């Protein structure tokens, strides 16, 4: 193997390692993880607002560290009491998890059946 070829392979390997390191750093900087790749979904409890928004796990941790007993505020209207939400696979709209209780699970917005979710 010529020294030129060895240098090219070394540079290529260094670039791959650097790209991998940047990817790992970017993933950890976004505060998202494999369980919540888009973050956690929330919906404003005020029916007049009903804003949908997401929070990364890092944002949630920072909020609850600063406000241990606080309710998540809506970023649009500022009112506290936003609720964790689910997204309907049929209508693609978000609704509060508390809207689905016992019995056959249907979307409270479009009334389509929801797929079963894992317990817990």
NUVOMAR-361531 format. One record per residue: x, y, z of N, C-alpha, C in turn. Coordinates in nm, 3 decimals, padded with zeros to 5 digits, always signed. Atoms other than C-alpha are relative to their C-alpha. Last residue first. Example, Ala and Ser with C-alpha at 12.3 -4.5 7.8 and 13.67 -1.06 7.14 Angstrom:
ATOM_-00.082_-00.119_-00.006_+01.367_-00.106_+00.714_-00.077_+00.109_+00.073
ATOM_+00.089_-00.119_+00.000_+01.230_-00.450_+00.780_+00.090_+00.120_+00.000
//
This chain:
ATOM_-00.102_-00.069_-00.078_-04.807_+00.159_+03.246_+00.008_+00.137_-00.037
ATOM_+00.039_-00.042_-00.135_-04.985_-00.070_+03.008_+00.115_+00.072_+00.070
ATOM_-00.062_+00.085_-00.103_-04.876_-00.070_+02.644_-00.044_+00.049_+00.137
ATOM_-00.128_-00.051_-00.048_-05.119_+00.106_+02.415_+00.052_-00.093_+00.109
ATOM_-00.030_+00.023_-00.142_-05.394_-00.052_+02.209_+00.137_+00.057_+00.036
ATOM_-00.073_+00.125_-00.020_-05.464_+00.115_+01.874_+00.028_-00.019_+00.148
ATOM_-00.143_-00.021_-00.022_-05.730_+00.386_+01.883_+00.069_-00.134_+00.015
ATOM_-00.066_+00.084_-00.101_-06.074_+00.342_+01.732_+00.149_+00.030_+00.008
ATOM_-00.059_+00.120_+00.059_-06.207_+00.644_+01.535_+00.065_-00.084_+00.110
ATOM_+00.073_+00.121_-00.040_-06.433_+00.890_+01.723_+00.050_-00.129_-00.066
ATOM_+00.057_+00.055_+00.123_-06.287_+01.194_+01.539_-00.078_-00.129_+00.021
ATOM_+00.023_-00.103_+00.101_-06.215_+01.415_+01.843_-00.068_-00.055_-00.125
ATOM_+00.110_-00.087_-00.041_-06.245_+01.188_+02.147_-00.033_+00.107_-00.104
ATOM_-00.045_-00.139_+00.000_-06.034_+00.926_+01.966_-00.118_+00.088_+00.041
ATOM_+00.022_-00.071_+00.125_-06.167_+00.586_+02.063_+00.051_+00.142_+00.014
ATOM_-00.073_-00.124_+00.022_-06.060_+00.343_+02.331_-00.026_+00.054_-00.139
ATOM_-00.064_+00.002_+00.131_-06.325_+00.085_+02.409_+00.065_+00.135_-00.026
ATOM_+00.080_+00.042_+00.113_-06.398_+00.087_+02.780_+00.080_+00.002_-00.129
ATOM_+00.034_+00.142_+00.001_-06.225_+00.288_+03.045_-00.083_-00.032_-00.124
ATOM_+00.006_+00.066_-00.131_-06.050_+00.623_+03.023_-00.025_-00.149_-00.017
ATOM_+00.021_+00.142_+00.025_-05.939_+00.813_+02.717_+00.006_-00.072_+00.134
ATOM_+00.126_+00.013_+00.074_-05.986_+01.189_+02.767_-00.031_-00.146_-00.032
ATOM_+00.110_+00.022_-00.095_-05.717_+01.179_+03.039_-00.135_-00.013_-00.070
ATOM_+00.005_+00.143_-00.036_-05.455_+01.135_+02.769_-00.117_-00.030_+00.090
ATOM_-00.050_+00.031_-00.134_-05.538_+01.485_+02.647_-00.014_-00.149_+00.027
ATOM_+00.103_-00.012_-00.102_-05.592_+01.509_+02.271_+00.060_-00.043_+00.133
ATOM_-00.038_+00.038_-00.136_-05.364_+01.564_+01.975_-00.117_+00.020_+00.095
ATOM_+00.010_-00.106_-00.099_-05.481_+01.568_+01.615_+00.036_-00.054_+00.137
ATOM_-00.130_-00.064_-00.024_-05.354_+01.332_+01.342_-00.006_+00.116_+00.100
ATOM_+00.019_-00.143_+00.031_-05.712_+01.246_+01.234_+00.126_+00.083_+00.023
ATOM_+00.097_-00.023_+00.108_-05.657_+00.868_+01.204_-00.007_+00.148_-00.037
ATOM_-00.057_+00.039_+00.128_-05.337_+00.802_+01.402_-00.094_+00.028_-00.118
ATOM_+00.085_+00.097_+00.068_-05.472_+01.007_+01.693_+00.063_-00.037_-00.134
ATOM_+00.038_-00.044_+00.135_-05.190_+01.181_+01.876_-00.080_-00.112_-00.064
ATOM_-00.020_+00.106_+00.099_-05.170_+01.134_+02.253_-00.039_+00.057_-00.135
ATOM_+00.094_+00.029_+00.107_-05.137_+01.412_+02.508_+00.042_-00.122_-00.081
ATOM_-00.066_+00.091_+00.094_-04.982_+01.506_+02.837_-00.103_-00.046_-00.100
ATOM_+00.004_+00.144_-00.028_-05.187_+01.786_+02.989_+00.080_-00.077_-00.104
ATOM_-00.007_+00.078_+00.123_-05.138_+02.164_+03.008_+00.010_-00.148_+00.037
ATOM_+00.091_+00.114_+00.008_-05.247_+02.295_+03.346_+00.000_-00.074_-00.132
ATOM_-00.052_+00.128_-00.049_-05.101_+02.642_+03.365_-00.101_-00.112_-00.024
ATOM_+00.076_+00.055_-00.112_-05.215_+02.929_+03.140_+00.061_-00.133_+00.044
ATOM_-00.066_-00.021_-00.128_-04.949_+03.098_+02.928_-00.072_-00.058_+00.120
ATOM_+00.083_-00.088_-00.083_-05.172_+03.132_+02.620_+00.060_+00.026_+00.138
ATOM_+00.079_-00.095_+00.078_-04.932_+02.999_+02.354_-00.075_+00.098_+00.091
ATOM_-00.086_-00.104_+00.056_-04.653_+02.831_+02.555_-00.079_+00.105_-00.080
ATOM_+00.013_+00.001_+00.146_-04.911_+02.647_+02.768_+00.089_+00.110_-00.056
ATOM_+00.076_-00.107_+00.063_-04.790_+02.612_+03.125_-00.004_-00.017_-00.152
ATOM_-00.061_-00.045_+00.124_-04.690_+02.276_+03.275_-00.084_+00.112_-00.061
ATOM_+00.070_+00.056_+00.115_-04.828_+02.253_+03.626_+00.063_+00.060_-00.125
ATOM_+00.064_-00.086_+00.099_-04.590_+02.321_+03.909_-00.071_-00.077_-00.109
ATOM_+00.144_+00.021_-00.010_-04.520_+02.102_+04.209_-00.077_+00.078_-00.106
ATOM_+00.033_+00.139_-00.035_-04.148_+02.056_+04.147_-00.150_-00.029_+00.007
ATOM_+00.139_-00.006_-00.047_-04.115_+02.387_+03.958_-00.047_-00.138_+00.041
ATOM_+00.030_-00.136_-00.044_-03.744_+02.456_+03.886_-00.138_+00.012_+00.063
ATOM_-00.102_-00.034_-00.099_-03.646_+02.088_+03.868_-00.028_+00.138_+00.059
ATOM_+00.038_+00.061_-00.127_-03.980_+02.018_+03.698_+00.106_+00.018_+00.109
ATOM_+00.122_-00.060_-00.053_-03.908_+02.267_+03.421_-00.034_-00.056_+00.137
ATOM_-00.031_-00.136_-00.046_-03.546_+02.158_+03.371_-00.123_+00.067_+00.060
ATOM_-00.082_+00.011_-00.121_-03.644_+01.791_+03.357_+00.031_+00.138_+00.056
ATOM_+00.086_+00.044_-00.111_-03.923_+01.864_+03.110_+00.078_-00.006_+00.131
ATOM_+00.086_-00.114_-00.037_-03.690_+02.067_+02.885_-00.091_-00.037_+00.117
ATOM_-00.087_-00.097_-00.066_-03.432_+01.784_+02.887_-00.081_+00.122_+00.046
ATOM_-00.021_+00.049_-00.136_-03.704_+01.531_+02.809_+00.090_+00.094_+00.080
ATOM_-00.102_+00.105_-00.007_-03.797_+01.740_+02.509_+00.012_-00.046_+00.145
ATOM_-00.112_-00.035_-00.087_-04.125_+01.928_+02.516_+00.099_-00.115_-00.002
ATOM_-00.083_+00.109_-00.051_-04.395_+01.915_+02.252_+00.112_+00.059_+00.085
ATOM_-00.142_-00.030_-00.002_-04.685_+02.144_+02.171_+00.077_-00.119_+00.054
ATOM_-00.080_+00.122_-00.007_-05.053_+02.133_+02.081_+00.146_+00.043_+00.001
ATOM_-00.126_+00.008_+00.074_-05.261_+02.443_+02.158_+00.067_-00.136_+00.022
ATOM_-00.022_+00.136_+00.050_-05.618_+02.390_+02.281_+00.128_-00.016_-00.083
ATOM_-00.135_-00.001_+00.058_-05.666_+02.767_+02.325_+00.029_-00.132_-00.070
ATOM_-00.006_-00.113_+00.094_-06.040_+02.809_+02.388_+00.135_+00.007_-00.070
ATOM_+00.066_+00.037_+00.126_-06.054_+02.459_+02.540_+00.005_+00.113_-00.103
ATOM_+00.101_-00.103_+00.028_-05.800_+02.558_+02.807_-00.060_-00.028_-00.138
ATOM_+00.127_+00.041_-00.062_-05.624_+02.232_+02.898_-00.110_+00.102_-00.023
ATOM_+00.047_-00.098_-00.097_-05.342_+02.306_+02.652_-00.136_-00.043_+00.053
ATOM_+00.111_-00.080_+00.053_-05.215_+01.992_+02.480_-00.047_+00.093_+00.111
ATOM_+00.085_-00.067_-00.098_-04.884_+01.813_+02.533_-00.112_+00.074_-00.073
ATOM_+00.109_-00.077_+00.059_-04.668_+01.568_+02.336_-00.091_+00.053_+00.111
ATOM_+00.128_+00.039_-00.060_-04.336_+01.453_+02.477_-00.107_+00.094_-00.051
ATOM_+00.027_-00.062_-00.129_-04.032_+01.484_+02.251_-00.133_-00.050_+00.055
ATOM_+00.053_-00.134_+00.027_-04.026_+01.398_+01.882_-00.023_+00.077_+00.128
ATOM_-00.083_-00.067_+00.100_-03.796_+01.099_+01.935_-00.048_+00.140_-00.036
ATOM_+00.074_-00.122_+00.034_-03.969_+01.004_+02.263_+00.079_+00.078_-00.105
ATOM_+00.139_+00.017_-00.041_-03.867_+00.645_+02.340_-00.087_+00.119_-00.039
ATOM_+00.067_+00.096_+00.088_-03.548_+00.669_+02.133_-00.146_-00.022_+00.038
ATOM_-00.057_+00.134_-00.008_-03.437_+00.986_+02.308_-00.082_-00.095_-00.085
ATOM_+00.096_+00.101_+00.045_-03.477_+01.360_+02.279_+00.065_-00.137_+00.017
ATOM_+00.080_+00.044_-00.113_-03.285_+01.618_+02.477_-00.106_-00.101_-00.038
ATOM_+00.141_-00.028_+00.027_-03.165_+01.788_+02.158_-00.088_-00.041_+00.116
ATOM_+00.030_-00.143_-00.017_-02.808_+01.810_+02.288_-00.147_+00.030_-00.023
ATOM_+00.012_-00.029_-00.143_-02.781_+01.432_+02.337_-00.036_+00.146_+00.023
ATOM_+00.111_+00.075_-00.059_-02.862_+01.363_+01.972_-00.016_+00.034_+00.148
ATOM_+00.124_-00.063_+00.045_-02.631_+01.641_+01.848_-00.121_-00.070_+00.062
ATOM_+00.014_-00.127_-00.072_-02.342_+01.508_+02.057_-00.129_+00.069_-00.037
ATOM_+00.031_+00.033_-00.139_-02.393_+01.156_+01.925_-00.019_+00.127_+00.081
ATOM_+00.137_+00.053_-00.005_-02.408_+01.285_+01.568_-00.041_-00.031_+00.143
ATOM_+00.094_-00.112_+00.017_-02.099_+01.499_+01.613_-00.144_-00.046_+00.008
ATOM_-00.004_-00.078_-00.125_-01.904_+01.202_+01.752_-00.096_+00.118_-00.008
ATOM_+00.069_+00.076_-00.104_-02.013_+00.984_+01.459_-00.005_+00.077_+00.131
ATOM_+00.144_-00.006_+00.031_-01.911_+01.251_+01.208_-00.081_-00.076_+00.104
ATOM_+00.048_-00.135_-00.033_-01.572_+01.288_+01.378_-00.149_+00.013_-00.028
ATOM_+00.003_-00.010_-00.146_-01.515_+00.911_+01.369_-00.053_+00.137_+00.042
ATOM_+00.111_+00.083_-00.048_-01.611_+00.897_+01.002_-00.012_+00.008_+00.152
ATOM_+00.125_-00.071_+00.033_-01.381_+01.191_+00.921_-00.122_-00.079_+00.048
ATOM_+00.014_-00.113_-00.093_-01.090_+01.029_+01.106_-00.129_+00.076_-00.026
ATOM_+00.036_+00.055_-00.131_-01.142_+00.704_+00.913_-00.020_+00.112_+00.102
ATOM_+00.138_+00.049_+00.009_-01.145_+00.891_+00.580_-00.047_-00.055_+00.135
ATOM_+00.087_-00.118_+00.002_-00.828_+01.082_+00.674_-00.147_-00.043_-00.004
ATOM_-00.005_-00.061_-00.134_-00.652_+00.759_+00.769_-00.091_+00.121_+00.010
ATOM_+00.079_+00.085_-00.090_-00.765_+00.588_+00.448_-00.004_+00.057_+00.142
ATOM_+00.141_-00.014_+00.038_-00.636_+00.879_+00.239_-00.090_-00.083_+00.091
ATOM_+00.044_-00.131_-00.049_-00.305_+00.882_+00.430_-00.148_+00.020_-00.032
ATOM_+00.011_+00.011_-00.146_-00.261_+00.508_+00.372_-00.049_+00.131_+00.060
ATOM_+00.122_+00.077_-00.028_-00.334_+00.554_+00.001_-00.023_-00.013_+00.150
ATOM_+00.113_-00.087_+00.037_-00.069_+00.826_-00.027_-00.133_-00.068_+00.032
ATOM_+00.020_-00.092_-00.112_+00.181_+00.611_+00.165_-00.116_+00.096_-00.029
ATOM_-00.082_-00.121_+00.007_+00.140_+00.338_-00.093_-00.031_+00.092_+00.118
ATOM_+00.085_-00.116_+00.000_+00.000_+00.000_+00.000_+00.090_+00.123_+00.000
//
